[in-house]
Amino acid sequence: MTQTEFTRQTIVQLLSNMSDGKEIRAYLQRFSEVDQSRFAVIKIGGAILAEQLEETASALAFLHTVGLTPIVLHGGGPQLDIALKERGIKTPKVEGLRVTDEATLDVARDVFIGENIKLVEAVRKQGVEAEGVIAGVIEANYLDKEKFGLVGEPATIRQGLIQSVVRSGAMPILTCLGIAPGGQLLNINGDSATRALVEVLQPMKIVFLTGVGGLLDKHGDIMHSINLASEYDKLMNASWVEGGMRLKLSEIKRLLDASPLSTSVSITTPEGLIRELFTHGGSGTLVRMGEAINRYDTIAAIDRDRTIALVENAFGRALKKDWWDGLDVHEVIMSDSYRAGALLTKVDDFVYLDKFAVIEDARGEGLSRTVWRAFTKNNPNFFWRSRTSNGFNGFYHNSADGSVKAGPWTVFWKGEKDWARISRIADRVAAMPASFIGDDAE
């Protein structure tokens, strides 16, 4: 075993002992199943490089150490603004793009190379090999030479160059510089470069590292998940969604329109990157194209066989034959494809989350967060239970207002404040019969 393999094994073992260890291992396995150049494209803004270089390098190095190699693309806009001002070069912007003449491009090239070197060296200091790719990956055409000057629109991505770096064991770190026919360097907009990489590489994850760490709702709080299939039009028409956020949502939709359904976009901070990628709760905003999320208030409105198949797949156990007939449904939240859902029932005088299920193949797509948000919005007060050994409990502990162990179960609740009522209901929930044959883990 090489030193790198030993270090990787040690880190994974340490992760397994964390409260979220089982979640992390599951995501590691899922991400490791794809070709390494298709794991993730990570776009890093210039402001992050200026203010959080070490934190960014540490997060990137962690991914590489556990066997995952992201394709990293960085900008340098704020640094370029400063450099141009110092040299007395004025560069107007048209339609959000910097008009780039020869003098501007000379400064941009120097700035981007400098930022690339800084990031590469910072990652290497973490004990991980990284290789800067200044130009050559993105072949571009002039966007509109008369209007924008030396600004390019990506035409071709040289995958072979990226894959060669990955096969060498290094992490490729790219700049937003393209090459036109004839060898002329062109300035490429960061979102355009990201979109071109995504269209060709078809990664599982697209990540934007920002200082805010997510998209904000009308109250200024980070939105944990966005399902574009059901929320895009509503958000784009909301009065509180301003120009910058509207543009970002539009760009993300374009990215996901060109990607497999399983691809998702994460917006997070360097410090939150690992939790966003490897835990159910995440740390930032997760955006996916998704599917419609439906609400039902009767059991007759949902497909029995597909619901049972979902639950049995999610839990890896066979349900008892009388489970379905014993349900007194309060509310069902179900994805269109029956890949994720939640069944809430009426028990005595409280609402009980009987099943919260996401099929194995859909984990990591954000469906769990979307479904959870849908039914918790409708039900501020409810109880549920989980085997104390359940690997999902890290998410439950972070989401619940309280919990108590009762025999083999941990009983959770949300919204309740009355301790006498909590104690009574917790005992009732713990004593309820198990749903699965063999009375094994739920």
N, C-alpha and C positions, 0 to 999 in steps of 0.2 A: 504494500500500500504506500503510495506517494504521500509526501507531507501535505499536499493540497487535498487529497482524498481524505486523509486523516482529519484535517482541520474541518472539512465539510461535514464529515460524519459526526464530529464532536459538536458542531454548532446545531445540527439537526437534532441530536440527542438532547442538548440543552433546551431547545425549543419544545421538545416533547414534554418536558417537565414544567413548562409554564402553564398558567391557567387556560391559555388559548392553544396549548401545544397540539392537541388533536386537530383543531381547525387548521393550524399552520401546516401540519404534515399533509393534510388532505389537499390543501391548495398547492403545496410543493409538488405533490404527486401529479396533480392535474396539469400544472404548468410544465412539468418535466416531460410530459408525454408528447409535446409538440417539438418540431424542429427548433433549435435554439434561436435561429434568426426570426422565428415567428412568435416568440414569447411576448415581447412588448416593444413598442416604440415609445420612448420617453422624451418629451419636449421640455427643455429647460430654458426659461426666460433669462435675459441678461441681468435683470434685477436680482434674481436668485443667486447667480454666480457672484454678484458683487457683495451680497449681504449674507449668504448662507452657503458658501463654497464648501466648508469642511463638513457640514451636515449633509450636503448633497453627495459629496464623495463617499462619505460613510455609508449612506443608504445604497448607493450604486455598488459599492464594494461588497456589501452584505449579499445582495442578489447574486453576484458573481461567485461568491464563496459557497453558496448553497447550490450551485450548479445551474444558475439561470443567467443568461447573457442578454440584457436589453440592448436595443439599438438606440443610441443616445444622439439627440440633435439639440444643439444649443443656439441661442441668439446672442445678442450683444447690443441691443438698441440703446439703453441708457449710456453705456460706455462710448458708443459711437457718437451720441449727442454731445457728450463732454469733449471728445477728441475733435470733433468738427468745430465746436465753439472755440476751443483753444487755438485752432489754426485759422479762425476767421472765415470758415466756409459755411455759407448759408445754403440749406437744402430744403426747398419747399416740399410739402406733401400734397399729393393729388389722389383723391379717392382712398385715402388712408395709406398710400404707398409713398416711400421716399424717392423723389426724383434723384437719379444717380448719374452724375457726370464722371469723367475720368478722375478728377481730383477727389471726389467723394468716394469713389470705388477704391482708390489707393488707401484712403484712411480706413474704410470699412475692412479691406483685406488685412491691414495691420492689426486692427482691433480684434477681428474674429480669430486671427491666428494667435494673438496674445491670450484671448480668453480660452481658446482651445487648449493651449499649452498649460495654462493654469489648472484647468479641470483635469486634464490627463495626469499631470504631476500630482494633484491632490488625490486622485484615485490610486495611483501607484504608491503613494505614501501609506495607503491603507493595506498594502501588501498584495494588491491585485493588479494584474497586467492590463493596461489600456493602450489603445493606439489611436492617435489623432488622425482623422481623415479630413484634410483641409478642403480638398476639391477632388472631383473625379467620379464621385458617386452619382451626382445629379447632372444629367445633361439637359440643357434648357434652350429654349428659343427666346428671342426678344419678345417681351410682352407687348410693347408698343414703343419702338425706339424714339419716335418723335415726341411722344407724350411723357414717357417715364425715363428715357435714357437707357442706361445699362442695367435695367431690371429684367429678370428672366421669369419665364413660366416653365416649370419642370416638364420635360418631354419624355425622358427615359431615366430609369434608375438602374445603375449597374449593380445588380444583385451579386454578381461574382466577386466584386471587391469586398462587399460587406461579408459575404460568406467566407472568403479567404481569411479575413481578420478573425472571425468567430472560430473557424477551424484551428487557427493558430493558438487558441486559448485566451485571446485578448478581447476586451470590450471595445467595439468601434464607437468613436465619439466624433460626430460629424458637425461641420459648420453649415450655414445657410448660403454657401457659395456654389453657383452652378457654372458649367462650362458650355458656351455656345459653339456651334460648328465653326471651326477655324481656331478654337482655343481661347477665345475671349472670355474672361471671368465675368459673371453676372451676379448681381445682388438678388437673392431670392427671399421673398416674404416667408417668415417662419411658418405661418399656417399653411401656405401653399406647399412648402417643402415637406411638412408633416403629412399632408394629405397625399402627396405623391408617394412617399414611403409606405403609407398605410395601404394604398391601392395595390401596390405591387407585393408587399410582404404579407398582407392579410394577417396581422398579428392578433393574438387573443386579447391583448390589453393595449390601450392607448392611454398614456399618462401625461398630464400637464402639471408640472411643478410650479406653484405660485406662492406668493407671500401670504395671501388671504387663505388659501387652502380649500377653496370650494366656491360654488355659486351661492349667492345669498338670497334669501327670501325677502318678502316685503318688510319683515321685522329686523332685518340685518343678521339673521341667523343662517348658518350653513344648511343648505338642503342636502340631506343625506343620500337621497336617490331621486332620479328622474327617469320616468318611463316615457319615452318620446311618443310611443304609439297612442297613449292615452292623455298625455299632458302637453305635448308640443304646441298645439294650436292655442290652448288655454293660456300658456305662458307667453307666447308671442303676442297675444292680444291683451295681456294684462297691463294696466296703466303704470304699475310700479316697475315693470321690466324696461330698463333704459337702454340706450343705444349700444353701450359696450357689452352688456349681457345678451342683448338681442343678437348682436353679431356673433358672439361666442356660441350661443345656442345654434345659430344657423350653420356655423362652421362645423360644430360637432355633428349635427344631423347629416351634413354632407359627408363627413368621415364615415359615419355608421351606415349611410345609404350604400357606400361602396365596400362594405365589409360583411363578413358572415354574421348571422344572427347572434352567434355566441360572443362576438366582440363587444367590449364595453370601453367606455372612456372614464377615466378617473381624474379628478382634479383635487390635488392635495398638496401638502407641504413636504419638504424633504424629510422632516421628522416623522410625519404621518404616513410616509410611503409604505413601510412594511405592514403596518396595521391595515391600511387600505387594501393592499393586495392579498393579505393572508388571513384576514379574520372576517367573520360574517358581519360584524358591526361596522367595520371600516373606519376610516378617518378622513373625511372629505366628502366630495360629491361624486357619486357613481351614476353615470348616464348610460343608458342602453336603449337600443331601438325598441326592444321589448315587444309586448303583445297586450291586447286589451285585458284588463283586470275586471272581472264581473262580480257583482254582488247578488246574492240570493237570500231569501228569508224563509224558504221551505226546502225540505229535503227532496221533494218531488221535482224541483226545478233543476237538479243536477244529475249527471249521469252516474248511476250506481257503480257500474263495472269500472269506469275510468277513475272514479274517486278511490275505490278500493285498490286498484292497481297503483295509483300514485302513492297512497299511504304505505302499501307493502314494499314498494320500491324504495321509498325514502327511509324506512326504518329497517329494511332487510329482514322482516318477520312476517309471518302469515297471521292475518286477523282472525279472531274467533268468528264463527258463522253468525252469531247473534249481535255482533257489534252494530251493524247498520240498522237493524230493527230497533235497537235500544236508544237511538239518537233522538233527542228532542231539540231540534235545531233552532237556534236563536239567530244565527247569521252564518253564511258561507261566503268566503272570498275565494274566487278561483280564477286562475289564468285561463285564457282562451284554449290553450293546448293541454290543459290539465297536467302541467309540469310543476305547478306549485299551487298550494292552496291552504286555507285555514278553515276549520270547522269549529264554531262556537255553539255551545249548547246551553239549555236552561236546566239548572240543577237547583232544586229547592228555591232559594231566594237570591241566587247569584248566577253570574255568567261564567261559564267554564270553557276554556280553550281546550277542546278535546284533542284536536290534532292540528299541528302546524307542520306541513310536509313540503319538501322540495326534492325532486328526483335527483339522483346522483349526477347525471349528465348536465343538469342545469345549475349546479352550484358554482359560484364564481361569476355568474352572469348578472347578479343583482336582483333576481326574482324574489329571493327571500326578503330582502329589505323592502321591496315594493309591496308585497303582500302584507308584511308586518305593518307597514305604515298605513295601509288601507284599513285594516280592521281595528288597529289601535286608535285611529282617528274617530271611528264610529263608536268605539267601546272604551271609554276612559277607565272603567272599573271591571276587572275580571281576574280570575284565578287560573292557574294551570300547574301541572306537575311534570317532573322528569326524573328518570332514574338518576341517582346521584353520580353514577359513572358516565352519564351521557356526555359525549364530546361537545355537544352544542351548548352546554351549560355556561360557558364563558359568555356567549352572546346573551343568554337569558339573565345572568347576573347583572350584566351591564344595562339591560333593558327594564328590569323589574324595579319596583319600589321597595321590595323586601322579599325575603325567603326564609324558610325554616326547614330543617331536615326532619323527616318523619319516617322511621324505618328505612327501607331501601329508596325512598323517594325524597326529592327536594321539592317542596311546594312553593310556588312563586305567586306574587300578586302585584297588581298595578292599580293605583288609584285609591285603594282602601286606606283609611286612617284609624278606624275604630279597632283597637287591639282585641277587645272581647269578641267582636265579629270575626276578625282575622283568625283568632285562635280556634273558634268554633268551625269556621269553614275549612281551615287547614286540616283539622282532624277529619272532617268529612271527605275532603279530597283525597287524603292519604289512604282512607279506608275503601275507596272505590275499587271495584274489580279491574284487573288489567285487561287490556284490549286484545293482546296478542296470545296466540297459542304458546303454551309453555311458560307463560308468565315471565318472559325474558325482557331485556332492556327495550324501552320505548324511546 
